[in-house]
Amino acid sequence: MEKRPKDATEKLRVLFIEDMPDDVFIAEHELKRAGLAFNSQSIKRLEELAPAIEEFSPDIIISDYNLPGFTALDVLKEVKALGAETPFIVLTASVNEEVAVECLKAGADDYILKGQLARLPHAIKEAIRKRELEREKRDALKKLAEAEERYRYIAMTISDYAYAFRVEEDGTMRGEWISDAFYREFGLTLPDIDRQGGWQSVVYPEDLPRALEHAKRVLSGREDTEEFRFVTKDGRARWLRDYAMPVIDKNTGRVVRIYGASQDITDIKEAEESLKK
């Protein structure tokens, strides 16, 4: 159960799990004092949690640790069982480091003493921000995986070989995947190529300077096309026309990945040589 991003004009929905109305009142007073616009709902029993999450759809859950017949750990388990990803803050009247660690390990975002409720507004903002960042990262990774899968399919459909490199901060290119057709023709897997010393080890020696310049242009952020030979496991040279496209991290401006597709143009090159003769 994934929450949609919150509109800036909406009031925060705060769900309290607390058997002491005075404690809810004090917590709400701190939120108002901090200028937070919110609507709240309060429940006392664990069996009220599922309906509250379904109907109230809270942006944050604030639970007392010790409640009649259950604890905040039970609430956390129930929240997880319901598939909710709601930020969760535990309130307690006494300091207990073991309990605090246990709550955080169980998925709580923060643990606050009731005598330090001035911390609550900031803790709420941080917990919500943290979950939003996690969701954005998860969405970005999903989109990247989907884009990579689409690219892999398209590249394999329109070319002989397709591949992807991950680019380390020092510019080192690490192979992530390569199409099966490459292995069938060249007899080499990515681990084989890594053991030989990387992709440069597969380039025909005479063509290595040209291949390195091609990689340099792509690492600088430009799409590029180049022709050079790769050597098969049994020593045959095959001509490739390589199309490479960089993926640039918008935050750092650094090339973080390279997608490529290669056409085997050996027959074309051999035909050209025959015509020259």
PLY file of the C-alpha trace (Angstrom):
ply
format ascii 1.0
element vertex 277
property float x
property float y
property float z
element edge 276
property int vertex1
property int vertex2
end_header
0.00 0.00 0.00
2.01 2.92 -1.33
0.95 6.47 -0.55
0.63 9.03 -3.31
2.79 12.18 -3.08
1.11 14.82 -0.93
-0.18 18.09 -2.38
1.38 21.09 -0.64
-2.08 22.55 0.08
-3.34 19.45 1.89
-3.32 19.22 5.66
-1.13 16.57 7.24
-3.11 13.56 8.46
-1.77 12.41 11.85
-2.88 9.13 13.42
-2.25 8.86 17.17
-2.27 5.51 18.92
-2.57 6.56 22.55
-4.75 5.65 25.53
-4.14 8.97 27.35
-6.15 11.84 25.80
-4.05 14.42 27.65
-0.90 13.15 25.92
-2.58 13.49 22.52
-3.62 17.04 23.43
-0.05 17.99 24.40
1.39 16.48 21.22
-1.16 18.31 19.08
-0.34 21.55 20.91
3.34 21.16 19.94
2.39 20.60 16.29
0.19 23.71 16.26
2.90 25.72 17.98
5.29 24.70 15.18
2.80 25.93 12.58
1.90 22.52 11.15
-1.53 22.35 9.49
-2.97 18.94 10.27
-6.02 16.81 10.90
-5.73 14.08 13.50
-7.43 10.91 14.58
-6.80 8.97 17.76
-7.29 5.25 18.43
-6.65 3.14 21.54
-6.97 -0.47 20.38
-4.89 -2.49 17.93
-7.99 -3.76 16.13
-8.82 -0.15 15.23
-5.59 0.24 13.25
-6.60 -1.39 9.96
-9.83 0.61 9.57
-8.02 3.83 10.53
-5.31 3.29 7.90
-7.89 2.38 5.27
-10.32 5.22 5.97
-8.14 8.02 7.37
-5.06 7.25 5.22
-2.57 8.88 7.65
0.61 10.60 6.51
2.27 9.79 9.85
1.55 7.36 12.70
2.52 8.40 16.23
2.24 5.61 18.77
2.77 5.42 22.51
5.12 2.56 23.33
3.20 1.00 26.23
-0.51 0.54 25.57
-3.12 -1.68 27.27
-2.45 -5.22 26.00
0.10 -4.33 23.31
3.14 -2.17 22.49
4.33 -0.02 19.60
6.22 -3.08 18.30
2.87 -4.85 17.81
1.59 -1.78 15.99
4.64 -1.78 13.71
4.11 -5.46 12.87
0.48 -4.80 12.04
1.38 -1.80 9.86
3.82 -3.99 7.90
1.25 -6.79 7.62
-1.21 -4.30 6.13
1.40 -3.33 3.52
1.37 0.31 4.62
4.51 2.42 4.19
3.42 5.17 6.56
6.18 6.92 8.55
6.10 5.85 12.20
7.21 7.62 15.39
7.24 6.03 18.84
6.53 8.10 21.97
7.53 6.93 25.43
7.52 8.29 28.95
10.91 6.81 29.92
14.35 6.29 28.43
15.17 2.71 27.45
17.93 2.36 24.88
17.18 -1.33 24.26
13.55 -0.57 23.44
14.55 2.38 21.25
16.95 0.23 19.22
14.34 -2.52 18.94
11.74 -0.06 17.63
14.12 1.41 15.06
15.13 -2.05 13.88
11.44 -2.95 13.54
10.92 0.00 11.17
10.16 3.04 13.33
11.52 6.31 11.96
12.13 7.93 15.34
11.75 7.44 19.08
10.84 10.47 21.23
10.45 11.00 24.96
7.15 12.54 25.99
9.13 15.07 27.98
10.82 16.24 24.75
7.78 16.74 22.50
9.25 19.95 21.12
11.23 17.57 18.89
8.05 16.08 17.43
7.31 18.55 14.57
10.85 18.27 13.21
10.80 14.48 13.61
7.55 14.28 11.63
8.96 16.39 8.78
12.14 14.31 8.66
10.27 10.98 8.76
7.97 12.00 5.90
10.89 13.41 3.88
12.87 10.20 4.40
10.00 8.01 3.16
9.43 10.29 0.16
13.11 10.04 -0.78
12.98 6.26 -0.43
9.92 6.15 -2.68
11.54 8.44 -5.25
14.68 6.30 -5.28
12.62 3.12 -5.65
10.61 4.68 -8.49
13.78 5.89 -10.21
15.38 2.44 -10.00
12.20 0.85 -11.35
12.10 3.28 -14.27
15.78 2.69 -14.95
15.27 -1.08 -14.95
12.28 -0.72 -17.30
14.24 1.59 -19.61
17.20 -0.79 -19.60
14.93 -3.72 -20.45
13.34 -1.77 -23.31
16.75 -0.72 -24.60
18.04 -4.28 -24.37
15.07 -5.58 -26.35
15.32 -2.86 -29.01
19.10 -3.15 -29.31
18.94 -6.92 -29.63
16.21 -6.59 -32.25
17.97 -4.07 -34.49
21.64 -5.02 -33.98
23.86 -8.07 -33.74
25.16 -7.39 -30.21
23.99 -5.20 -27.34
25.64 -4.32 -24.05
25.68 -2.05 -21.00
28.59 -0.70 -18.96
28.48 0.78 -15.46
30.93 3.69 -15.17
32.78 4.08 -11.88
33.71 7.50 -10.48
37.28 7.08 -11.76
35.99 6.44 -15.30
36.50 2.67 -15.20
33.90 0.86 -17.34
32.48 -2.31 -15.78
30.44 -4.63 -18.00
26.88 -5.16 -16.67
25.40 -7.31 -19.42
25.96 -8.37 -22.99
23.65 -10.13 -25.42
23.87 -13.89 -25.85
24.72 -13.42 -29.54
28.11 -12.00 -28.53
28.98 -15.17 -26.63
27.85 -17.35 -29.55
30.09 -15.48 -32.00
33.08 -14.56 -29.84
33.01 -17.42 -27.32
33.52 -14.99 -24.43
31.34 -14.14 -21.44
31.63 -10.99 -19.32
33.60 -12.88 -16.62
35.95 -14.16 -19.35
36.53 -10.62 -20.59
37.10 -9.33 -17.04
39.68 -12.07 -16.42
41.52 -11.07 -19.59
41.79 -7.47 -18.39
38.57 -5.83 -19.51
37.00 -4.87 -22.82
40.29 -3.46 -24.20
41.73 -6.99 -24.19
39.21 -8.07 -26.84
40.03 -5.24 -29.26
42.30 -6.03 -32.20
45.65 -4.45 -31.18
45.93 -2.25 -34.28
42.44 -0.80 -33.60
42.88 -0.17 -29.87
43.76 3.56 -30.15
40.60 4.16 -32.19
38.47 2.16 -29.73
39.92 4.09 -26.77
39.12 7.44 -28.44
35.59 6.18 -29.05
35.22 5.33 -25.33
36.71 8.70 -24.36
34.12 10.58 -26.44
31.26 8.62 -24.89
32.64 9.13 -21.36
32.66 12.87 -22.07
28.89 12.70 -22.50
28.57 12.37 -26.28
26.85 9.69 -28.32
29.37 8.19 -30.72
29.80 5.66 -33.51
33.06 3.94 -34.42
34.32 0.92 -36.36
36.99 -1.45 -35.08
37.75 -5.14 -34.76
37.19 -7.48 -31.85
39.04 -10.79 -31.57
37.16 -14.03 -30.89
38.30 -16.61 -28.37
39.79 -18.71 -31.18
41.70 -15.72 -32.63
39.47 -14.56 -35.50
39.03 -10.81 -36.05
35.48 -9.52 -36.57
34.68 -5.97 -37.68
32.09 -4.11 -35.59
30.28 -0.81 -36.08
29.60 0.29 -32.52
26.89 2.77 -31.48
27.29 3.97 -27.87
25.08 6.24 -25.78
25.98 7.70 -22.35
23.57 8.02 -19.41
24.32 11.14 -17.37
23.41 11.57 -13.70
21.52 14.88 -13.56
22.75 15.62 -10.03
26.47 15.09 -10.60
26.70 15.65 -14.36
28.76 12.45 -14.53
28.35 9.62 -17.04
27.21 6.68 -14.91
26.27 4.13 -17.54
26.82 3.40 -21.22
24.40 1.53 -23.45
25.61 0.24 -26.78
24.67 -1.79 -29.83
27.10 -3.21 -32.37
26.60 -4.41 -35.91
28.89 -7.09 -37.27
30.16 -5.57 -40.54
32.83 -8.20 -41.29
31.15 -9.30 -44.52
30.91 -5.66 -45.71
34.58 -5.01 -44.94
35.66 -8.21 -46.70
33.54 -7.31 -49.74
35.14 -3.85 -49.84
38.61 -5.43 -49.74
37.69 -7.80 -52.58
36.55 -4.88 -54.74
39.87 -3.11 -54.16
41.68 -6.13 -55.53
0 1
1 2
2 3
3 4
4 5
5 6
6 7
7 8
8 9
9 10
10 11
11 12
12 13
13 14
14 15
15 16
16 17
17 18
18 19
19 20
20 21
21 22
22 23
23 24
24 25
25 26
26 27
27 28
28 29
29 30
30 31
31 32
32 33
33 34
34 35
35 36
36 37
37 38
38 39
39 40
40 41
41 42
42 43
43 44
44 45
45 46
46 47
47 48
48 49
49 50
50 51
51 52
52 53
53 54
54 55
55 56
56 57
57 58
58 59
59 60
60 61
61 62
62 63
63 64
64 65
65 66
66 67
67 68
68 69
69 70
70 71
71 72
72 73
73 74
74 75
75 76
76 77
77 78
78 79
79 80
80 81
81 82
82 83
83 84
84 85
85 86
86 87
87 88
88 89
89 90
90 91
91 92
92 93
93 94
94 95
95 96
96 97
97 98
98 99
99 100
100 101
101 102
102 103
103 104
104 105
105 106
106 107
107 108
108 109
109 110
110 111
111 112
112 113
113 114
114 115
115 116
116 117
117 118
118 119
119 120
120 121
121 122
122 123
123 124
124 125
125 126
126 127
127 128
128 129
129 130
130 131
131 132
132 133
133 134
134 135
135 136
136 137
137 138
138 139
139 140
140 141
141 142
142 143
143 144
144 145
145 146
146 147
147 148
148 149
149 150
150 151
151 152
152 153
153 154
154 155
155 156
156 157
157 158
158 159
159 160
160 161
161 162
162 163
163 164
164 165
165 166
166 167
167 168
168 169
169 170
170 171
171 172
172 173
173 174
174 175
175 176
176 177
177 178
178 179
179 180
180 181
181 182
182 183
183 184
184 185
185 186
186 187
187 188
188 189
189 190
190 191
191 192
192 193
193 194
194 195
195 196
196 197
197 198
198 199
199 200
200 201
201 202
202 203
203 204
204 205
205 206
206 207
207 208
208 209
209 210
210 211
211 212
212 213
213 214
214 215
215 216
216 217
217 218
218 219
219 220
220 221
221 222
222 223
223 224
224 225
225 226
226 227
227 228
228 229
229 230
230 231
231 232
232 233
233 234
234 235
235 236
236 237
237 238
238 239
239 240
240 241
241 242
242 243
243 244
244 245
245 246
246 247
247 248
248 249
249 250
250 251
251 252
252 253
253 254
254 255
255 256
256 257
257 258
258 259
259 260
260 261
261 262
262 263
263 264
264 265
265 266
266 267
267 268
268 269
269 270
270 271
271 272
272 273
273 274
274 275
275 276
